[in-house]
Structures are given as C-alpha cells and as structure tokens.
Amino acid sequence: NASTYKFLIISLCGEKGRNVDEAILIYQEMIKAGFQPDKELLESYLGCLCQVGKLLEARRCVESLRKVGFTVSLTRSLYIRALCRGGRLEEALELIDESGSEKHTLEQYTCGSLVNGLLRRGRVEEAMSRVESMKQVGIHPTVHVYTSLMVQFFRQKQVSKALETFKEMKEMGCQPTTVTYSAIVRGYMEMGKITDAWEIFRHMKQNGPFPDFKAYSMFIACLCRAGRSEEALPLFDDMLDAGIIPSTINFRAVLF
C-alpha cells in the first residue's frame, strides 16, 4: 500500500545504504499504482535527488505532482526547499527570481530554507537582508529562521547578537523549541561560557521545552570536549529519569 512504498523509498533515499536509482524506480511504480506521495515522502525523495544532482528527475517529479492536484506554489516550494537542502542554493534563488507573480508567496513558504542555505554558505548579510525584506511585508521569521541566525552569530562569536535575536524571537511571540535552546547551549559551550550553558540547560529541564535525546547527547559531547566529563556523567541519570535511553556513543564519550 501507500505506506509500504513510502517507507521503502525513504529508506532507499537515506544517506546510509543510499540507492537512488532503485528509489526512482519504486517511486515511479508507486505513482503508476495510483498512490499519491505525502509531504514527508516528497521532502525526502526530492531532497535526495537534489543532493546527488539528479535535477532532471526532480523536475519531472514536480511536474507530475501538478497533474494529480498539487498546486504550482506547493510543488515549487517543495522543490526550492529540496534544492536548498541539497546544497543547490543558486538554482533555488534562480527559481525564486523566475517565479513572477508567485515570487512573494514562494518566498514566504521557503524563507527558512533560503536563509539557512545562505548562512551555510557564509552569506550572512544576504540572509539578513532577506529576513528584513520579509518583515517589511508583514511576514515574520519562523523559529527555524531565528534559530539558524543564532547559530551563525555564535559561530562568529557574536554572543550579544545571538541573544538579541533570541529576545526578538520571544517578543514576536515565536516560541523557542528544543533545537533553539540546544543551539544556545552549544554556542555558550563553544565560547567557554560553561556556567551560562548549564543555566540554559537547567531552564529547559525545569520549564520546557524539555531536553530530548539529541539535546542530552549534544550537551554530553560538549562537556567532554571541554574537559568536564565528570559533569556529564550525572546526565545519564537525568536521561533515564526522563525515560530516555543513553546510547553507546554517549557512554563512550564520557569513558574516553
């Protein structure tokens, strides 16, 4: 059924054991069988095609979606986000510029991916300019955009700018996620501000959003790199109390 196809294709598109040609064949078989892909499948499939440079196949997929009822804006936004994730930023920006009357709508749907792609390339000013232009037309950044900006500011050792962005985010009513708080913790750790990192982590534990497996693993790794493995050790008890099972890698990091 549709779920069988979906999870088989997602598995074939995964980085480990990736088999793109097989994924394409299964996807085509799925469409011929009359099953429609959902958003999760399309993001995985299109992202994989863009990563390996099979842009012609990605465009064929997008064109076929329009024939089964997907809107032009939705299919283009899915394709643009996939291009950004696949490191094809120039192609994504070009597609935005060529979208004519739909440019404004597409920018709204894809702002987070475009900003994140620009930041990964080190094009900070261009990313900030795009965020500001969106604000001017009444479109506020998403939590994803704010978090990406904070990560970049921490990388540039601009702690005050990162915290200003965090403050603006909350003032605009955009609620921080576990990923947002984890970015602050990691940023503080990389700056050697271990006490501040602990304060943020304790805030998460007490007030939410509560740390998940990734947040715990990140903090354990950061503490170990900072020579604070004895502080990381009690976090295993915290994980177990929260119903989170530590991994072998977590233990290995502390023991090493």
Disulfide bonds with the S-S distance in Angstrom:
none
